[in-house]
Amino acid sequence: MDSTSQHAGRSRGVALVETADPYPTVLDCLPLVDAGYDVVVCAGPQADQLCPALDGLPCPLVREVDIVINAVKDPVTQAAVADGIRRSAPDVAVVVIAAPATDVIDGCVAFPDVEHAAQLLRRRAGRRCQRGHTPKVTVFP
Protein backbone atom coordinates (compact mmCIF):
# COMPACT_ATOMS: atom_id res chain seq x y z
CA MET A 1 0.00 0.00 0.00
CA ASP A 2 1.50 3.37 -0.94
CA SER A 3 1.33 6.47 1.26
CA THR A 4 -1.39 8.02 -0.90
CA SER A 5 -3.81 5.18 -0.30
CA GLN A 6 -3.01 5.07 3.43
CA HIS A 7 -4.17 8.66 3.83
CA ALA A 8 -7.07 8.60 1.36
CA GLY A 9 -10.51 9.21 2.79
CA ARG A 10 -9.33 10.77 6.06
CA SER A 11 -11.11 13.96 7.00
CA ARG A 12 -8.34 15.15 9.32
CA GLY A 13 -4.60 15.12 9.04
CA VAL A 14 -2.46 13.30 11.58
CA ALA A 15 0.60 14.91 13.20
CA LEU A 16 3.24 12.93 15.07
CA VAL A 17 5.02 14.88 17.82
CA GLU A 18 8.31 13.34 18.96
CA THR A 19 9.61 14.43 22.33
CA ALA A 20 11.37 12.97 25.34
CA ASP A 21 8.95 14.92 27.54
CA PRO A 22 5.49 13.81 26.33
CA TYR A 23 3.23 14.91 29.18
CA PRO A 24 3.63 18.71 28.92
CA THR A 25 3.61 18.25 25.15
CA VAL A 26 0.02 16.99 25.26
CA LEU A 27 -0.99 20.51 26.29
CA ASP A 28 1.34 21.94 23.66
CA CYS A 29 -0.47 19.80 21.07
CA LEU A 30 -3.79 21.55 21.54
CA PRO A 31 -2.90 24.11 18.83
CA LEU A 32 -2.40 21.18 16.44
CA VAL A 33 -5.81 19.77 17.34
CA ASP A 34 -7.27 23.24 16.82
CA ALA A 35 -5.54 23.31 13.42
CA GLY A 36 -7.52 20.24 12.39
CA TYR A 37 -5.04 17.47 13.14
CA ASP A 38 -5.29 14.34 15.22
CA VAL A 39 -2.08 14.07 17.24
CA VAL A 40 0.12 11.13 18.13
CA VAL A 41 2.84 11.79 20.73
CA CYS A 42 5.92 9.56 20.79
CA ALA A 43 8.47 9.70 23.58
CA GLY A 44 11.23 9.39 21.00
CA PRO A 45 14.51 7.60 21.58
CA GLN A 46 15.25 6.74 25.18
CA ALA A 47 17.77 4.52 26.93
CA ASP A 48 15.17 1.77 27.44
CA GLN A 49 13.37 2.25 24.11
CA LEU A 50 15.04 2.18 20.73
CA CYS A 51 13.95 4.44 17.90
CA PRO A 52 13.76 2.70 14.51
CA ALA A 53 14.64 5.96 12.73
CA LEU A 54 18.04 5.99 14.46
CA ASP A 55 18.73 2.55 12.99
CA GLY A 56 17.62 3.58 9.49
CA LEU A 57 14.40 1.59 9.77
CA PRO A 58 10.88 2.81 9.04
CA CYS A 59 8.91 3.86 12.10
CA PRO A 60 5.44 2.28 12.28
CA LEU A 61 4.02 5.55 13.67
CA VAL A 62 5.40 7.62 10.77
CA ARG A 63 3.57 5.43 8.24
CA GLU A 64 0.23 6.71 9.57
CA VAL A 65 0.94 10.47 9.70
CA ASP A 66 1.01 13.46 7.39
CA ILE A 67 3.64 15.43 9.28
CA VAL A 68 6.25 14.80 11.97
CA ILE A 69 7.01 17.51 14.51
CA ASN A 70 10.37 16.70 16.02
CA ALA A 71 10.64 18.35 19.44
CA VAL A 72 13.54 16.22 20.71
CA LYS A 73 15.61 18.61 22.80
CA ASP A 74 19.09 17.17 22.27
CA PRO A 75 20.22 18.71 18.94
CA VAL A 76 22.37 15.72 17.92
CA THR A 77 19.58 13.21 18.58
CA GLN A 78 17.03 15.55 16.97
CA ALA A 79 19.10 15.75 13.79
CA ALA A 80 19.66 11.97 13.71
CA VAL A 81 15.95 11.20 14.16
CA ALA A 82 14.94 13.78 11.52
CA ASP A 83 17.48 12.36 9.08
CA GLY A 84 16.27 8.80 9.70
CA ILE A 85 12.65 9.81 9.09
CA ARG A 86 13.48 11.73 5.92
CA ARG A 87 15.35 8.69 4.57
CA SER A 88 12.70 6.09 5.46
CA ALA A 89 9.63 8.24 4.71
CA PRO A 90 10.62 10.91 2.17
CA ASP A 91 6.99 11.90 1.49
CA VAL A 92 6.30 12.86 5.11
CA ALA A 93 7.04 16.49 6.03
CA VAL A 94 9.37 16.96 9.00
CA VAL A 95 9.25 20.07 11.18
CA VAL A 96 11.83 20.57 13.91
CA ILE A 97 11.23 22.63 17.02
CA ALA A 98 14.46 24.52 17.52
CA ALA A 99 15.26 27.57 19.56
CA PRO A 100 16.43 29.62 17.83
CA ALA A 101 14.50 28.61 14.73
CA THR A 102 17.62 29.34 12.69
CA ASP A 103 19.03 25.97 13.83
CA VAL A 104 17.71 24.28 10.71
CA ILE A 105 18.26 20.59 10.01
CA ASP A 106 18.82 19.87 6.34
CA GLY A 107 15.53 19.21 4.53
CA CYS A 108 13.36 20.26 7.48
CA VAL A 109 11.37 23.36 8.36
CA ALA A 110 12.16 24.87 11.78
CA PHE A 111 9.85 26.69 14.20
CA PRO A 112 10.61 27.96 17.72
CA ASP A 113 7.69 26.04 19.25
CA VAL A 114 4.66 23.87 18.47
CA GLU A 115 2.31 26.88 18.45
CA HIS A 116 4.20 28.48 15.55
CA ALA A 117 4.18 25.18 13.64
CA ALA A 118 0.44 24.88 14.28
CA GLN A 119 -0.17 28.32 12.79
CA LEU A 120 1.16 27.09 9.46
CA LEU A 121 -0.73 23.81 9.72
CA ARG A 122 -3.95 25.61 10.65
CA ARG A 123 -3.84 27.43 7.32
CA ARG A 124 -3.16 24.17 5.45
CA ALA A 125 -5.73 22.05 7.32
CA GLY A 126 -8.75 24.34 7.21
CA ARG A 127 -10.32 22.33 4.44
CA ARG A 128 -9.82 19.06 6.35
CA CYS A 129 -11.81 19.87 9.47
CA GLN A 130 -15.04 17.96 9.63
CA ARG A 131 -18.00 18.77 11.85
CA GLY A 132 -18.74 16.09 14.38
CA HIS A 133 -15.18 14.70 14.43
CA THR A 134 -13.77 14.30 17.92
CA PRO A 135 -10.06 15.12 17.80
CA LYS A 136 -7.69 12.54 19.21
CA VAL A 137 -4.41 12.91 21.09
CA THR A 138 -2.66 9.56 21.50
CA VAL A 139 0.48 9.23 23.67
CA PHE A 140 2.92 6.37 23.26
CA PRO A 141 5.51 5.76 26.02
N, C-alpha and C positions, 0 to 999 in steps of 0.2 A: 504494500500500500504506500503510495507516495504522500508527501506532506500536504499536497493540495486536497486529496480525498480525506485525509484525517481531519482537516479543519472545515470541510464543506458542511453546510447546513447548521453550523453553530450561529446562534444569535449574538453571542458575546465573545470577545477575545479572551484569551487566557494569558496571564502574565506570571512568570516564575520569578520570585525574589529569592536570591541566594544571600544568606548572611549567617555568620556564626552566632548571632544574637537574635534569634527569631521572635522572642516574645514582645519586646518593644516594637519590632518591625510590623507586627500584626496591626497595631495602631497606625503606623506609618503607611500601611497599605490601604487605608481607607480612601485616600485620594485616587488610587488605582480603581477601586470598586466604584467610586463616584464617576470615574472616567469611562465606565462601561466594561470593565474587565473582571472576570473571576480571577482570584489570586491563589497561587500555590507558593508556600514558603518552605524553602529547603535550608537546613542548617549548614549546608556546605561542607567542605572537607574539615574533618576533625580527627584527632588522634585515634579515636575508637571507631571512626566511620570513614571509609575510603570514598573518594569522589571519582567516578568513572572518567570524568573529563580530564582529570590529572594524569590518568593512564592512557589517554588517547582513545577511550572507548565512548560510545554514545550513552548519554544519560537517559534513562527511561522517562524521567520527568520532562526533559527538553522536547521529546517527541510529541508531547501533547500541548505545547504552548506556542503562542505567536511571538512572544518577546521574553527575553531574559533580562532581569535587572540584577546586576551583580553588585551587591553591597558588602562584599567581603572586605574587611578593614585592612588586612595585611596586603600591601601593594604587590608584593611578589606573588603571593597566592592568588590574589585577584587577577593579575595578568595571566597566570598559568591556567586558571579555570576559564577565563574568557577565551584564551587561545584554544583550549581544548574543545570548547563549545563551538567556536567558529569553524574548527576543522571537522568536527563530527556532525554538525548541523548548520551548514553554510546558509541555509534559507531562513534561519531564525535570527531576528535582530537581537543584538546584545547592547545593552546600555550599562555603563559602569557608573557607580556613585563614587565620585572622587572629589575631595576637597583639597585644593582648589580644582575646579572643573577643567582646568588646563592640563591636568595629569591624564592625558588621553592614552588609552591602550589602542594600538594599531587595529583599525577596522571596527572600532566601537565608538559610540556616541557617549559623551560624558556629561553628567549633571551633578550639581553639588548635593542634591538630596532627592528622595523619592517624590516629594511634592512637585519639584521642577520637572521631573520625568513625566509625572502624571499630567501636567499641563499640556505637554505635547500629545500624549496619548488621548487625552480628553478630546482634543480637536480631531484626531484620527478616528476615534471610536464612536462619535456621536451617532453615526448611522447604524451602529450595531446594537444599541440599547433597545431592549424589548420590554414593553410593559408586562408586568406580571412575573418577570424573572426575578427570583431571589438570588442576589449575589452570593458567591461562596468564597470563603477564605479557608484554605486547607493548609495545615502546618505539618511538615514531616520532620521528625527528630534528626 
